[in-house]
């Protein structure tokens, strides 16, 4: 079996804890190089070739695709440089912080004919196919409301997620998952939206935020995100006949059993069915991208759809009412 050769651009924790292990579990990946300004951090990955600069890795003709887990504000520069070097790209979400940045990236991707995906790994878990099957069967009737929530306790105030210049904020960091699920996975197209948030006065980033969305059919959606609450990740789809609950929608891998749970409730809130699903969303994402590269096809969730997402997140922030600001 032909394997796709990967390079890792930085020794970030998410690369060490999630992406590189997934690459090693996958059947069609080979990690050939890593680049880091700190050699000690790179050495813990046990990757044979270590580069001191990102530019050196991009010059390596053996590398076919690069993974970019850098801070959000640095993504644009290295996506463009990687594509110009002829490398395919997967970048951690959010891909960039403005839709204008995505316009610049799209231009380069079109010129270089390289493949790009934004790393919303959760969408490759089979639980979401189960949700779509249930919706298609009409088990909850017509959708009336979708609610998503993703939170965790962020206690380190010096974390880059608290740095506005680097793309910090709860909605950028975890709210984007819920917004992606609502608009891309469940195909809800918002016509109107309004976000409210509790903003840290010193850091000027949202600590807790909720965005309410309305589509042209009068259906509503609610996306909430927080750095101040216990770890929770789920979405619920309310219909005229009942509710579907994806209990561990975004990180089932860190649930108590490592499994996702999809439940159907009737209109009285009583559980009608429950399905437990085990899957490897990180490996699925990697192998999907590898297949796209090997077969020269564009991903279903491509750069154009990424631009739609970034533009919507920008609009949500533009609509934001700061609850902690004096009137």
For each residue, the residues with C-beta under 8 A, 3 or more apart:
1: 27 28
2: 28 294
3: 28 29 30 290
4: 28 29 30 64 65 289 290 293 294
5: 30 31 32 62 63 64 65
6: 23 29 30 31 32 63 64 65 66 67
7: 31 32 33 34 35 57 58 60 63 65 66 67 87
8: 11 15 19 20 31 33 34 35 45 47 66 67 69
9: 35 54 57 66 67 68 69 70 78 82
10: 15 35 36 54 68 69 70
11: 8 15 16 34 36 38 41 42 44 45
12: 15 16 69 70
13: 16 17
14: 17 18 19 69 92
15: 8 10 11 12 18 19 20 45 67 69
16: 11 12 13 20 44 45
17: 13 14 21
18: 14 15 21 22 121 282
19: 8 14 15 22 23 67 69 282 286
20: 8 15 16 23 24 31 45 47
21: 17 18 24 25 282
22: 18 19 25 26 280 282 283 285 286
23: 6 19 20 26 29 31 286
24: 20 21 29 31
25: 21 22 280 282 283
26: 22 23 29 283 286 287 290
27: 1 287
28: 1 2 3 4 287 290 291 294
29: 3 4 6 23 24 26 286 287 290
30: 3 4 5 6
31: 5 6 7 8 20 23 24 34 47
32: 5 6 7 47 48 49 60 62 63
33: 7 8 47 49 50 51 57 60 62 63
34: 7 8 11 31 42 45 47 49 50 51 57
35: 7 8 9 10 42 50 51 52 53 54 56 57
36: 10 11 39 41 42 50 51 52
37: 52 53
38: 11 41 42
39: 36 42 43 50 52
40: 43 44
41: 11 36 38 44
42: 11 34 35 36 38 39 45 47 50
43: 39 40 46 50
44: 11 16 40 41
45: 8 11 15 16 20 34 42
46: 43
47: 8 20 31 32 33 34 42 50
48: 32
49: 32 33 34 60
50: 33 34 35 36 39 42 43 47
51: 33 34 35 36 54 56 57 60
52: 35 36 37 39 56
53: 35 37 56 57
54: 9 10 35 51 57 58 78 81
55: 58 59 81
56: 35 51 52 53 59 60
57: 7 9 33 34 35 51 53 54 60 63 66
58: 7 54 55 63 66 81 82 85 87
59: 55 56 85
60: 7 32 33 49 51 56 57 63
61:
62: 5 32 33
63: 5 6 7 32 33 57 58 60 66 87
64: 4 5 6 87 88 293
65: 4 5 6 7 87 88 89 90 115 289 290 293
66: 6 7 8 9 57 58 63 78 82 87 88 89 90
67: 6 7 8 9 15 19 90 91
68: 9 10 75 78 79 82 89 90 91 92
69: 8 9 10 12 14 15 19 91 92
70: 9 10 12 74 75 78 92
71: 74 75 160 163 166 167
72: 75 92 94 96 97 166 167 168 172
73: 97 165 166 167
74: 70 71 77 78 166
75: 68 70 71 72 78 79 91 92 94 95 96
76: 79 80 96 101 104 105
77: 74 80 81
78: 9 54 66 68 70 74 75 81 82
79: 68 75 76 82 83 89 91 95 96 105 108 116
80: 76 77 83 84 104 105 108
81: 54 55 58 77 78 84 85
82: 9 58 66 68 78 79 85 87 89 114
83: 79 80 86 87 89 105 108 109 112 114 116
84: 80 81 108 112
85: 58 59 81 82
86: 83 112 114
87: 7 58 63 64 65 66 82 83 114
88: 64 65 66 114 115 116 289 293
89: 65 66 68 79 82 83 114 115 116 117
90: 65 66 67 68 116 117 118 119 285 289
91: 67 68 69 75 79 95 116 117 118 119
92: 14 68 69 70 72 75 118 119
93: 118 119 120 176 177 180
94: 72 75 97 118 167 172 176 309 310 313
95: 75 79 91 102 105 118 306 310
96: 72 75 76 79 101 102 105 310
97: 72 73 94 101 167 172 310 314
98: 101 102 310 314
99: 102 103 307 310 311 314
100: 103 104
101: 76 96 97 98 104 105 310
102: 95 96 98 99 105 106 303 306 307 310 311
103: 99 100 106 107 307
104: 76 80 100 101 107 108
105: 76 79 80 83 95 96 101 102 108 109 116 303
106: 102 103 109 110 303 304 307
107: 103 104 110 111
108: 79 80 83 84 104 105 111 112
109: 83 105 106 112 113 114 116 303
110: 106 107 113
111: 107 108
112: 83 84 86 108 109
113: 109 110
114: 82 83 86 87 88 89 109
115: 65 88 89 289 292 293 298 299
116: 79 83 88 89 90 91 105 109 299 302 303 306
117: 89 90 91 285 289 292 299 301 302
118: 90 91 92 93 94 95 301 306 309
119: 90 91 92 93 285
120: 93 123 177 180 184 301
121: 18 124 281 282 284 285
122: 125 128 177 181 249 250 251 281
123: 120 128 180 181 184 185 281 301
124: 121 281 284 285 288
125: 122 128 252 260 277 279 281 284
126: 129 130 277 279
127: 130 131 246 249 252 260 262 277 279
128: 122 123 125 131 132 185 246 249
129: 126 132 133
130: 126 127 133 134 262 275 277
131: 127 128 134 135 186 237 244 246 262
132: 128 129 135 136
133: 129 130 136 137
134: 130 131 137 139 140 244 262 264
135: 131 132 138 139 140 143 186 237 244
136: 132 133
137: 133 134
138: 135 141 241
139: 134 135 241 242 244 264 272
140: 134 135 143 237 238 239 240 241 242 243 244 264
141: 138 239 240 241 242
142: 239 240
143: 135 140 146 186 188 219 237 238 239
144: 219 220 238 239 240
145: 219 220 221 222 237 238
146: 143 181 182 186 188 219 220 221 222 235 236 237 238
147: 221 222 224 235 236 238
148: 177 178 179 181 182 221 222 223 224 234 235 236 249
149: 178 224 225 232 233 234 235
150: 174 175 177 178 224 225 226 232 233 250
151: 170 174 208 224 225 226 227 228 229 230 231 232 233
152: 174 226 227 229 230 231 232
153: 227 228 229 230 231
154: 159 161 162 227 228
155:
156: 159 162
157: 162 203
158: 162
159: 154 156 162 163
160: 71 163 166 168
161: 154 168 169 173 205 227
162: 154 156 157 158 159 168 200 203 205 227
163: 71 159 160 166 167 168 203 205
164: 167 168 169 203 204 205
165: 73 168
166: 71 72 73 74 160 163
167: 71 72 73 94 97 163 164 172
168: 72 160 161 162 163 164 165 172 173 203 205
169: 161 164 172 173 205 206 209 317
170: 151 173 174 175 197 205 206 207 208 209 225 226 227
171: 174 175 176 179 195 197 206 209 211 223 225 313 316 317
172: 72 94 97 167 168 169 175 176 313
173: 161 168 169 170 176 225 227
174: 150 151 152 170 171 177 178 225 226 233 250
175: 150 170 171 172 178 179 209 211 223 224 225 313 316
176: 93 94 171 172 173 179 180 309 313
177: 93 120 122 148 150 174 180 181 233 249 250
178: 148 149 150 174 175 181 182 223 224 225 235
179: 148 171 175 176 182 183 211 223 309 312 313 316
180: 93 120 123 176 177 183 184 185 309
181: 122 123 146 148 177 178 184 185 186 235 249 250
182: 146 148 178 179 185 186 188 190 213 221 223 235
183: 179 180 186 187 188 189 190 308 309 312
184: 120 123 180 181 187 301 305 309
185: 123 128 180 181 182
186: 131 135 143 146 181 182 183 237
187: 183 184
188: 143 146 182 183 213 215 219 221
189: 183 215 216
190: 182 183 193 213 214 215 221 312
191: 214 215 216
192: 213 214
193: 190 211 212 213 214 312 315 316 319
194: 211 212 319 321
195: 171 209 210 211 212 316 317 319 320 321
196: 209 210 320 321 323
197: 170 171 206 207 208 209 210 320 321 322 323
198: 206 207 208 209 228 322 323 324
199: 204 205 206 207 322 323 324 325
200: 162 203 204 205 206 207
201: 204 324
202:
203: 157 162 163 164 168 200
204: 164 199 200 201
205: 161 162 163 164 168 169 170 199 200
206: 169 170 171 197 198 199 200 209 225 320
207: 170 197 198 199 200 226 227 228
208: 151 170 197 198 224 225 226 227 228 229
209: 169 170 171 175 195 196 197 198 206 224 225 226 320
210: 195 196 197 222 223 224 225
211: 171 175 179 193 194 195 222 223 224 316 319
212: 193 194 195 220 221 222
213: 182 188 190 192 193 220 221 222 223
214: 190 191 192 193 218 219 220 221
215: 188 189 190 191 218 219 220 221
216: 189 191
217:
218: 214 215
219: 143 144 145 146 188 214 215
220: 144 145 146 212 213 214 215
221: 145 146 147 148 182 188 190 212 213 214 215
222: 145 146 147 148 210 211 212 213
223: 148 171 175 178 179 182 210 211 213
224: 147 148 149 150 151 175 178 208 209 210 211
225: 149 150 151 170 171 173 174 175 178 206 208 209 210
226: 150 151 152 170 174 207 208 209 229
227: 151 152 153 154 161 162 170 173 207 208
228: 151 153 154 198 207 208
229: 151 152 153 208 226 232
230: 151 152 153
231: 151 152 153 254
232: 149 150 151 152 229
233: 149 150 151 174 177 248 249 250 251
234: 148 149 245 246 247 248 249
235: 146 147 148 149 178 181 182 245 246 249
236: 146 147 148 243 244 245 246
237: 131 135 140 143 145 146 186 243 244
238: 140 143 144 145 146 147 243
239: 140 141 142 143 144 242 243 244
240: 140 141 142 144 267
241: 138 139 140 141 266 267
242: 139 140 141 239 264 265 266 267 272
243: 140 236 237 238 239 264 265 269
244: 131 134 135 139 140 236 237 239 262 263 264 265
245: 234 235 236 261 262 263 264 265
246: 127 128 131 234 235 236 249 260 261 262
247: 234 255 260 261 262 263
248: 233 234 251 252 255 259 260 261
249: 122 127 128 148 177 181 233 234 235 246 252 260
250: 122 150 174 177 181 233
251: 122 233 248 254 255
252: 125 127 248 249 255 258 259 260 277 279 281
253: 258 280 281 282
254: 231 251 258
255: 247 248 251 252 258 259 260 261
256:
257: 276
258: 252 253 254 255 278
259: 248 252 255 276 277 278
260: 125 127 246 247 248 249 252 255 276 277 278 279
261: 245 246 247 248 255 274 275 276 277
262: 127 130 131 134 244 245 246 247 274 275 277
263: 244 245 247 271 273 274 275
264: 134 139 140 242 243 244 245 271 272 273 274
265: 242 243 244 245 269 270 271 272
266: 241 242 269 270 272
267: 240 241 242
268:
269: 243 265 266
270: 265 266
271: 263 264 265 274
272: 139 242 264 265 266
273: 263 264
274: 261 262 263 264 271
275: 130 261 262 263
276: 257 259 260 261
277: 125 126 127 130 252 259 260 261 262
278: 258 259 260
279: 125 126 127 252 260 284
280: 22 25 253 283 284
281: 121 122 123 124 125 252 253 284 285
282: 18 19 21 22 25 121 253 285 286
283: 22 25 26 280 286 287
284: 121 124 125 279 280 281 287 288
285: 22 90 117 119 121 124 281 282 288 289
286: 19 22 23 26 29 282 283 289 290
287: 26 27 28 29 283 284 290 291
288: 124 284 285 291 292 299
289: 4 65 88 90 115 117 285 286 292 293 299
290: 3 4 26 28 29 65 286 287 293 294
291: 28 287 288 294 295 297
292: 115 117 288 289 295 296 297 298 299
293: 4 64 65 88 115 289 290 296
294: 2 4 28 290 291
295: 291 292
296: 292 293
297: 291 292
298: 115 292 302
299: 115 116 117 288 289 292 302
300:
301: 117 118 120 123 184 305 306
302: 116 117 298 299 305 306
303: 102 105 106 109 116 306 307
304: 106 307 308
305: 184 301 302 308 309
306: 95 102 116 118 301 302 303 309 310
307: 99 102 103 106 303 304 310 311
308: 183 304 305 311 312
309: 94 118 176 179 180 183 184 305 306 312 313
310: 94 95 96 97 98 99 101 102 306 307 313 314
311: 99 102 307 308 314 315
312: 179 183 190 193 308 309 315 316
313: 94 171 172 175 176 179 309 310 316 317
314: 97 98 99 310 311 317 318
315: 193 311 312 318 319
316: 171 175 179 193 195 211 312 313 319 320
317: 169 171 195 313 314 320
318: 314 315
319: 193 194 195 211 315 316
320: 195 196 197 206 209 316 317
321: 194 195 196 197
322: 197 198 199 325
323: 196 197 198 199
324: 198 199 201
325: 199 322
326:
327:
